[in-house]
Amino acid sequence: MVYELTRSFPKEEMFGLSIQMRRAAISIASNIAEGSSRGTKKDQLRFYEIAYGSAIELLNQCVISTDLGLMTKEKLHEIRECISGITYMLHKLRVATSKSNYLREPNTDYENDPDINP
C-alpha cells in the first residue's frame, strides 16, 4: 500500500518523504521477523517495540503527506485503519511474548521450512 501510494508522489519527494515512508513500512515487517528469531523474551520484545514505533512513524508521515497535499484524507483514513490493525496485532504479540514461558528454538532447517519454501 505504501509503495503504491508513494509512486504518485512528486519526483522531488523520491529521496525525501517517499523513501522515509517506504523504509518505515519495511521496518515494521523486518523487526517482527528479526524479533521472532531472538533467543530471549527481552530481545524479542525490543524488536516488537521497534516495529510498533515504525508503524507510528509511518502514520505520522502519512499525516504530513496529507497536510502537504500529497495524499487525500480518504487515503489517510484507509492507511490509518490498516496501521491501527497492525499496531493492535503488535500489542497482542508483545503481551503474548511477555506472558509466555516458552521460547521456541530457532529453525535452522530452512529447506523444510514452509514459510521460506512453500
Chimera marker file (.cmm) of the C-alpha trace (Angstrom):
<marker_set name="trace">
<marker id="1" x="0.000" y="0.000" z="0.000" r="1" g="1" b="0" radius="0.5"/>
<marker id="2" x="2.806" y="2.419" z="0.875" r="1" g="1" b="0" radius="0.5"/>
<marker id="3" x="4.741" y="1.676" z="-2.305" r="1" g="1" b="0" radius="0.5"/>
<marker id="4" x="1.618" y="2.164" z="-4.409" r="1" g="1" b="0" radius="0.5"/>
<marker id="5" x="0.837" y="5.445" z="-2.662" r="1" g="1" b="0" radius="0.5"/>
<marker id="6" x="4.340" y="6.898" z="-2.903" r="1" g="1" b="0" radius="0.5"/>
<marker id="7" x="4.580" y="6.140" z="-6.640" r="1" g="1" b="0" radius="0.5"/>
<marker id="8" x="2.196" y="9.043" z="-7.139" r="1" g="1" b="0" radius="0.5"/>
<marker id="9" x="4.316" y="11.466" z="-5.089" r="1" g="1" b="0" radius="0.5"/>
<marker id="10" x="6.225" y="14.173" z="-6.982" r="1" g="1" b="0" radius="0.5"/>
<marker id="11" x="9.732" y="13.250" z="-8.136" r="1" g="1" b="0" radius="0.5"/>
<marker id="12" x="11.275" y="15.775" z="-5.721" r="1" g="1" b="0" radius="0.5"/>
<marker id="13" x="9.947" y="13.614" z="-2.859" r="1" g="1" b="0" radius="0.5"/>
<marker id="14" x="11.667" y="10.475" z="-4.180" r="1" g="1" b="0" radius="0.5"/>
<marker id="15" x="14.541" y="10.838" z="-1.712" r="1" g="1" b="0" radius="0.5"/>
<marker id="16" x="12.562" y="12.638" z="0.979" r="1" g="1" b="0" radius="0.5"/>
<marker id="17" x="9.232" y="11.686" z="2.428" r="1" g="1" b="0" radius="0.5"/>
<marker id="18" x="8.648" y="8.897" z="-0.077" r="1" g="1" b="0" radius="0.5"/>
<marker id="19" x="11.749" y="6.914" z="0.877" r="1" g="1" b="0" radius="0.5"/>
<marker id="20" x="11.154" y="7.544" z="4.592" r="1" g="1" b="0" radius="0.5"/>
<marker id="21" x="7.653" y="6.105" z="4.335" r="1" g="1" b="0" radius="0.5"/>
<marker id="22" x="8.887" y="3.062" z="2.440" r="1" g="1" b="0" radius="0.5"/>
<marker id="23" x="11.638" y="2.449" z="4.975" r="1" g="1" b="0" radius="0.5"/>
<marker id="24" x="9.219" y="2.735" z="7.902" r="1" g="1" b="0" radius="0.5"/>
<marker id="25" x="6.830" y="0.252" z="6.246" r="1" g="1" b="0" radius="0.5"/>
<marker id="26" x="9.638" y="-2.233" z="5.594" r="1" g="1" b="0" radius="0.5"/>
<marker id="27" x="10.965" y="-1.726" z="9.117" r="1" g="1" b="0" radius="0.5"/>
<marker id="28" x="7.706" y="-2.975" z="10.617" r="1" g="1" b="0" radius="0.5"/>
<marker id="29" x="7.917" y="-6.399" z="8.975" r="1" g="1" b="0" radius="0.5"/>
<marker id="30" x="11.697" y="-6.624" z="9.269" r="1" g="1" b="0" radius="0.5"/>
<marker id="31" x="11.707" y="-6.003" z="13.023" r="1" g="1" b="0" radius="0.5"/>
<marker id="32" x="8.940" y="-8.538" z="13.591" r="1" g="1" b="0" radius="0.5"/>
<marker id="33" x="10.977" y="-11.097" z="11.660" r="1" g="1" b="0" radius="0.5"/>
<marker id="34" x="14.191" y="-10.274" z="13.469" r="1" g="1" b="0" radius="0.5"/>
<marker id="35" x="12.481" y="-10.253" z="16.853" r="1" g="1" b="0" radius="0.5"/>
<marker id="36" x="10.972" y="-13.677" z="16.281" r="1" g="1" b="0" radius="0.5"/>
<marker id="37" x="14.447" y="-15.089" z="15.719" r="1" g="1" b="0" radius="0.5"/>
<marker id="38" x="15.851" y="-13.803" z="19.002" r="1" g="1" b="0" radius="0.5"/>
<marker id="39" x="16.547" y="-16.199" z="21.842" r="1" g="1" b="0" radius="0.5"/>
<marker id="40" x="15.317" y="-14.187" z="24.790" r="1" g="1" b="0" radius="0.5"/>
<marker id="41" x="11.971" y="-12.563" z="25.537" r="1" g="1" b="0" radius="0.5"/>
<marker id="42" x="13.722" y="-9.282" z="26.277" r="1" g="1" b="0" radius="0.5"/>
<marker id="43" x="15.314" y="-9.245" z="22.804" r="1" g="1" b="0" radius="0.5"/>
<marker id="44" x="12.075" y="-10.274" z="21.122" r="1" g="1" b="0" radius="0.5"/>
<marker id="45" x="10.092" y="-7.583" z="22.918" r="1" g="1" b="0" radius="0.5"/>
<marker id="46" x="12.628" y="-4.900" z="21.997" r="1" g="1" b="0" radius="0.5"/>
<marker id="47" x="12.273" y="-5.658" z="18.276" r="1" g="1" b="0" radius="0.5"/>
<marker id="48" x="8.471" y="-5.725" z="18.550" r="1" g="1" b="0" radius="0.5"/>
<marker id="49" x="8.653" y="-2.304" z="20.218" r="1" g="1" b="0" radius="0.5"/>
<marker id="50" x="10.781" y="-1.015" z="17.354" r="1" g="1" b="0" radius="0.5"/>
<marker id="51" x="8.227" y="-2.379" z="14.866" r="1" g="1" b="0" radius="0.5"/>
<marker id="52" x="5.471" y="-0.600" z="16.798" r="1" g="1" b="0" radius="0.5"/>
<marker id="53" x="7.464" y="2.634" z="16.689" r="1" g="1" b="0" radius="0.5"/>
<marker id="54" x="7.946" y="2.266" z="12.930" r="1" g="1" b="0" radius="0.5"/>
<marker id="55" x="4.185" y="1.891" z="12.491" r="1" g="1" b="0" radius="0.5"/>
<marker id="56" x="3.579" y="5.106" z="14.435" r="1" g="1" b="0" radius="0.5"/>
<marker id="57" x="6.334" y="6.820" z="12.427" r="1" g="1" b="0" radius="0.5"/>
<marker id="58" x="4.609" y="5.749" z="9.204" r="1" g="1" b="0" radius="0.5"/>
<marker id="59" x="1.293" y="7.106" z="10.447" r="1" g="1" b="0" radius="0.5"/>
<marker id="60" x="2.927" y="10.448" z="11.226" r="1" g="1" b="0" radius="0.5"/>
<marker id="61" x="4.469" y="10.566" z="7.754" r="1" g="1" b="0" radius="0.5"/>
<marker id="62" x="1.044" y="9.893" z="6.237" r="1" g="1" b="0" radius="0.5"/>
<marker id="63" x="-0.427" y="12.790" z="8.215" r="1" g="1" b="0" radius="0.5"/>
<marker id="64" x="2.377" y="15.030" z="6.961" r="1" g="1" b="0" radius="0.5"/>
<marker id="65" x="1.761" y="13.802" z="3.394" r="1" g="1" b="0" radius="0.5"/>
<marker id="66" x="-1.898" y="14.726" z="3.746" r="1" g="1" b="0" radius="0.5"/>
<marker id="67" x="-1.032" y="18.153" z="5.152" r="1" g="1" b="0" radius="0.5"/>
<marker id="68" x="1.267" y="18.707" z="2.158" r="1" g="1" b="0" radius="0.5"/>
<marker id="69" x="-1.474" y="17.698" z="-0.271" r="1" g="1" b="0" radius="0.5"/>
<marker id="70" x="0.369" y="14.578" z="-1.424" r="1" g="1" b="0" radius="0.5"/>
<marker id="71" x="-2.442" y="12.253" z="-0.392" r="1" g="1" b="0" radius="0.5"/>
<marker id="72" x="-6.157" y="12.562" z="0.270" r="1" g="1" b="0" radius="0.5"/>
<marker id="73" x="-7.852" y="12.464" z="3.646" r="1" g="1" b="0" radius="0.5"/>
<marker id="74" x="-9.688" y="9.372" z="2.424" r="1" g="1" b="0" radius="0.5"/>
<marker id="75" x="-6.383" y="7.598" z="1.744" r="1" g="1" b="0" radius="0.5"/>
<marker id="76" x="-5.100" y="8.734" z="5.157" r="1" g="1" b="0" radius="0.5"/>
<marker id="77" x="-8.183" y="7.199" z="6.770" r="1" g="1" b="0" radius="0.5"/>
<marker id="78" x="-7.594" y="3.927" z="4.881" r="1" g="1" b="0" radius="0.5"/>
<marker id="79" x="-3.943" y="3.771" z="5.899" r="1" g="1" b="0" radius="0.5"/>
<marker id="80" x="-4.773" y="4.770" z="9.482" r="1" g="1" b="0" radius="0.5"/>
<marker id="81" x="-7.185" y="1.820" z="9.689" r="1" g="1" b="0" radius="0.5"/>
<marker id="82" x="-4.505" y="-0.527" z="8.369" r="1" g="1" b="0" radius="0.5"/>
<marker id="83" x="-1.873" y="0.800" z="10.782" r="1" g="1" b="0" radius="0.5"/>
<marker id="84" x="-4.374" y="0.530" z="13.627" r="1" g="1" b="0" radius="0.5"/>
<marker id="85" x="-4.778" y="-3.169" z="12.830" r="1" g="1" b="0" radius="0.5"/>
<marker id="86" x="-1.026" y="-3.656" z="12.678" r="1" g="1" b="0" radius="0.5"/>
<marker id="87" x="-0.403" y="-1.901" z="15.993" r="1" g="1" b="0" radius="0.5"/>
<marker id="88" x="-3.199" y="-3.916" z="17.608" r="1" g="1" b="0" radius="0.5"/>
<marker id="89" x="-1.595" y="-7.172" z="16.446" r="1" g="1" b="0" radius="0.5"/>
<marker id="90" x="1.832" y="-5.974" z="17.601" r="1" g="1" b="0" radius="0.5"/>
<marker id="91" x="0.387" y="-5.135" z="21.005" r="1" g="1" b="0" radius="0.5"/>
<marker id="92" x="-1.111" y="-8.630" z="21.260" r="1" g="1" b="0" radius="0.5"/>
<marker id="93" x="2.204" y="-10.163" z="20.145" r="1" g="1" b="0" radius="0.5"/>
<marker id="94" x="4.074" y="-8.198" z="22.810" r="1" g="1" b="0" radius="0.5"/>
<marker id="95" x="1.600" y="-9.234" z="25.511" r="1" g="1" b="0" radius="0.5"/>
<marker id="96" x="1.698" y="-12.902" z="24.454" r="1" g="1" b="0" radius="0.5"/>
<marker id="97" x="5.502" y="-12.881" z="24.326" r="1" g="1" b="0" radius="0.5"/>
<marker id="98" x="5.866" y="-11.300" z="27.752" r="1" g="1" b="0" radius="0.5"/>
<marker id="99" x="3.431" y="-13.823" z="29.297" r="1" g="1" b="0" radius="0.5"/>
<marker id="100" x="4.888" y="-16.836" z="27.536" r="1" g="1" b="0" radius="0.5"/>
<marker id="101" x="7.171" y="-19.263" z="29.351" r="1" g="1" b="0" radius="0.5"/>
<marker id="102" x="8.162" y="-20.782" z="26.049" r="1" g="1" b="0" radius="0.5"/>
<marker id="103" x="10.720" y="-19.565" z="23.586" r="1" g="1" b="0" radius="0.5"/>
<marker id="104" x="10.986" y="-21.672" z="20.505" r="1" g="1" b="0" radius="0.5"/>
<marker id="105" x="14.302" y="-22.893" z="19.261" r="1" g="1" b="0" radius="0.5"/>
<marker id="106" x="15.473" y="-21.127" z="16.121" r="1" g="1" b="0" radius="0.5"/>
<marker id="107" x="14.607" y="-23.027" z="12.944" r="1" g="1" b="0" radius="0.5"/>
<marker id="108" x="17.771" y="-23.954" z="11.094" r="1" g="1" b="0" radius="0.5"/>
<marker id="109" x="16.078" y="-26.447" z="8.775" r="1" g="1" b="0" radius="0.5"/>
<marker id="110" x="15.491" y="-23.913" z="6.002" r="1" g="1" b="0" radius="0.5"/>
<marker id="111" x="14.909" y="-26.487" z="3.263" r="1" g="1" b="0" radius="0.5"/>
<marker id="112" x="11.827" y="-27.840" z="5.068" r="1" g="1" b="0" radius="0.5"/>
<marker id="113" x="10.537" y="-24.502" z="6.379" r="1" g="1" b="0" radius="0.5"/>
<marker id="114" x="7.100" y="-23.867" z="4.823" r="1" g="1" b="0" radius="0.5"/>
<marker id="115" x="7.465" y="-20.112" z="5.366" r="1" g="1" b="0" radius="0.5"/>
<marker id="116" x="10.605" y="-19.995" z="3.226" r="1" g="1" b="0" radius="0.5"/>
<marker id="117" x="9.935" y="-22.824" z="0.778" r="1" g="1" b="0" radius="0.5"/>
<marker id="118" x="6.171" y="-23.119" z="0.320" r="1" g="1" b="0" radius="0.5"/>
<link id1="1" id2="2" r="1" g="1" b="0" radius="0.2"/>
<link id1="2" id2="3" r="1" g="1" b="0" radius="0.2"/>
<link id1="3" id2="4" r="1" g="1" b="0" radius="0.2"/>
<link id1="4" id2="5" r="1" g="1" b="0" radius="0.2"/>
<link id1="5" id2="6" r="1" g="1" b="0" radius="0.2"/>
<link id1="6" id2="7" r="1" g="1" b="0" radius="0.2"/>
<link id1="7" id2="8" r="1" g="1" b="0" radius="0.2"/>
<link id1="8" id2="9" r="1" g="1" b="0" radius="0.2"/>
<link id1="9" id2="10" r="1" g="1" b="0" radius="0.2"/>
<link id1="10" id2="11" r="1" g="1" b="0" radius="0.2"/>
<link id1="11" id2="12" r="1" g="1" b="0" radius="0.2"/>
<link id1="12" id2="13" r="1" g="1" b="0" radius="0.2"/>
<link id1="13" id2="14" r="1" g="1" b="0" radius="0.2"/>
<link id1="14" id2="15" r="1" g="1" b="0" radius="0.2"/>
<link id1="15" id2="16" r="1" g="1" b="0" radius="0.2"/>
<link id1="16" id2="17" r="1" g="1" b="0" radius="0.2"/>
<link id1="17" id2="18" r="1" g="1" b="0" radius="0.2"/>
<link id1="18" id2="19" r="1" g="1" b="0" radius="0.2"/>
<link id1="19" id2="20" r="1" g="1" b="0" radius="0.2"/>
<link id1="20" id2="21" r="1" g="1" b="0" radius="0.2"/>
<link id1="21" id2="22" r="1" g="1" b="0" radius="0.2"/>
<link id1="22" id2="23" r="1" g="1" b="0" radius="0.2"/>
<link id1="23" id2="24" r="1" g="1" b="0" radius="0.2"/>
<link id1="24" id2="25" r="1" g="1" b="0" radius="0.2"/>
<link id1="25" id2="26" r="1" g="1" b="0" radius="0.2"/>
<link id1="26" id2="27" r="1" g="1" b="0" radius="0.2"/>
<link id1="27" id2="28" r="1" g="1" b="0" radius="0.2"/>
<link id1="28" id2="29" r="1" g="1" b="0" radius="0.2"/>
<link id1="29" id2="30" r="1" g="1" b="0" radius="0.2"/>
<link id1="30" id2="31" r="1" g="1" b="0" radius="0.2"/>
<link id1="31" id2="32" r="1" g="1" b="0" radius="0.2"/>
<link id1="32" id2="33" r="1" g="1" b="0" radius="0.2"/>
<link id1="33" id2="34" r="1" g="1" b="0" radius="0.2"/>
<link id1="34" id2="35" r="1" g="1" b="0" radius="0.2"/>
<link id1="35" id2="36" r="1" g="1" b="0" radius="0.2"/>
<link id1="36" id2="37" r="1" g="1" b="0" radius="0.2"/>
<link id1="37" id2="38" r="1" g="1" b="0" radius="0.2"/>
<link id1="38" id2="39" r="1" g="1" b="0" radius="0.2"/>
<link id1="39" id2="40" r="1" g="1" b="0" radius="0.2"/>
<link id1="40" id2="41" r="1" g="1" b="0" radius="0.2"/>
<link id1="41" id2="42" r="1" g="1" b="0" radius="0.2"/>
<link id1="42" id2="43" r="1" g="1" b="0" radius="0.2"/>
<link id1="43" id2="44" r="1" g="1" b="0" radius="0.2"/>
<link id1="44" id2="45" r="1" g="1" b="0" radius="0.2"/>
<link id1="45" id2="46" r="1" g="1" b="0" radius="0.2"/>
<link id1="46" id2="47" r="1" g="1" b="0" radius="0.2"/>
<link id1="47" id2="48" r="1" g="1" b="0" radius="0.2"/>
<link id1="48" id2="49" r="1" g="1" b="0" radius="0.2"/>
<link id1="49" id2="50" r="1" g="1" b="0" radius="0.2"/>
<link id1="50" id2="51" r="1" g="1" b="0" radius="0.2"/>
<link id1="51" id2="52" r="1" g="1" b="0" radius="0.2"/>
<link id1="52" id2="53" r="1" g="1" b="0" radius="0.2"/>
<link id1="53" id2="54" r="1" g="1" b="0" radius="0.2"/>
<link id1="54" id2="55" r="1" g="1" b="0" radius="0.2"/>
<link id1="55" id2="56" r="1" g="1" b="0" radius="0.2"/>
<link id1="56" id2="57" r="1" g="1" b="0" radius="0.2"/>
<link id1="57" id2="58" r="1" g="1" b="0" radius="0.2"/>
<link id1="58" id2="59" r="1" g="1" b="0" radius="0.2"/>
<link id1="59" id2="60" r="1" g="1" b="0" radius="0.2"/>
<link id1="60" id2="61" r="1" g="1" b="0" radius="0.2"/>
<link id1="61" id2="62" r="1" g="1" b="0" radius="0.2"/>
<link id1="62" id2="63" r="1" g="1" b="0" radius="0.2"/>
<link id1="63" id2="64" r="1" g="1" b="0" radius="0.2"/>
<link id1="64" id2="65" r="1" g="1" b="0" radius="0.2"/>
<link id1="65" id2="66" r="1" g="1" b="0" radius="0.2"/>
<link id1="66" id2="67" r="1" g="1" b="0" radius="0.2"/>
<link id1="67" id2="68" r="1" g="1" b="0" radius="0.2"/>
<link id1="68" id2="69" r="1" g="1" b="0" radius="0.2"/>
<link id1="69" id2="70" r="1" g="1" b="0" radius="0.2"/>
<link id1="70" id2="71" r="1" g="1" b="0" radius="0.2"/>
<link id1="71" id2="72" r="1" g="1" b="0" radius="0.2"/>
<link id1="72" id2="73" r="1" g="1" b="0" radius="0.2"/>
<link id1="73" id2="74" r="1" g="1" b="0" radius="0.2"/>
<link id1="74" id2="75" r="1" g="1" b="0" radius="0.2"/>
<link id1="75" id2="76" r="1" g="1" b="0" radius="0.2"/>
<link id1="76" id2="77" r="1" g="1" b="0" radius="0.2"/>
<link id1="77" id2="78" r="1" g="1" b="0" radius="0.2"/>
<link id1="78" id2="79" r="1" g="1" b="0" radius="0.2"/>
<link id1="79" id2="80" r="1" g="1" b="0" radius="0.2"/>
<link id1="80" id2="81" r="1" g="1" b="0" radius="0.2"/>
<link id1="81" id2="82" r="1" g="1" b="0" radius="0.2"/>
<link id1="82" id2="83" r="1" g="1" b="0" radius="0.2"/>
<link id1="83" id2="84" r="1" g="1" b="0" radius="0.2"/>
<link id1="84" id2="85" r="1" g="1" b="0" radius="0.2"/>
<link id1="85" id2="86" r="1" g="1" b="0" radius="0.2"/>
<link id1="86" id2="87" r="1" g="1" b="0" radius="0.2"/>
<link id1="87" id2="88" r="1" g="1" b="0" radius="0.2"/>
<link id1="88" id2="89" r="1" g="1" b="0" radius="0.2"/>
<link id1="89" id2="90" r="1" g="1" b="0" radius="0.2"/>
<link id1="90" id2="91" r="1" g="1" b="0" radius="0.2"/>
<link id1="91" id2="92" r="1" g="1" b="0" radius="0.2"/>
<link id1="92" id2="93" r="1" g="1" b="0" radius="0.2"/>
<link id1="93" id2="94" r="1" g="1" b="0" radius="0.2"/>
<link id1="94" id2="95" r="1" g="1" b="0" radius="0.2"/>
<link id1="95" id2="96" r="1" g="1" b="0" radius="0.2"/>
<link id1="96" id2="97" r="1" g="1" b="0" radius="0.2"/>
<link id1="97" id2="98" r="1" g="1" b="0" radius="0.2"/>
<link id1="98" id2="99" r="1" g="1" b="0" radius="0.2"/>
<link id1="99" id2="100" r="1" g="1" b="0" radius="0.2"/>
<link id1="100" id2="101" r="1" g="1" b="0" radius="0.2"/>
<link id1="101" id2="102" r="1" g="1" b="0" radius="0.2"/>
<link id1="102" id2="103" r="1" g="1" b="0" radius="0.2"/>
<link id1="103" id2="104" r="1" g="1" b="0" radius="0.2"/>
<link id1="104" id2="105" r="1" g="1" b="0" radius="0.2"/>
<link id1="105" id2="106" r="1" g="1" b="0" radius="0.2"/>
<link id1="106" id2="107" r="1" g="1" b="0" radius="0.2"/>
<link id1="107" id2="108" r="1" g="1" b="0" radius="0.2"/>
<link id1="108" id2="109" r="1" g="1" b="0" radius="0.2"/>
<link id1="109" id2="110" r="1" g="1" b="0" radius="0.2"/>
<link id1="110" id2="111" r="1" g="1" b="0" radius="0.2"/>
<link id1="111" id2="112" r="1" g="1" b="0" radius="0.2"/>
<link id1="112" id2="113" r="1" g="1" b="0" radius="0.2"/>
<link id1="113" id2="114" r="1" g="1" b="0" radius="0.2"/>
<link id1="114" id2="115" r="1" g="1" b="0" radius="0.2"/>
<link id1="115" id2="116" r="1" g="1" b="0" radius="0.2"/>
<link id1="116" id2="117" r="1" g="1" b="0" radius="0.2"/>
<link id1="117" id2="118" r="1" g="1" b="0" radius="0.2"/>
</marker_set>
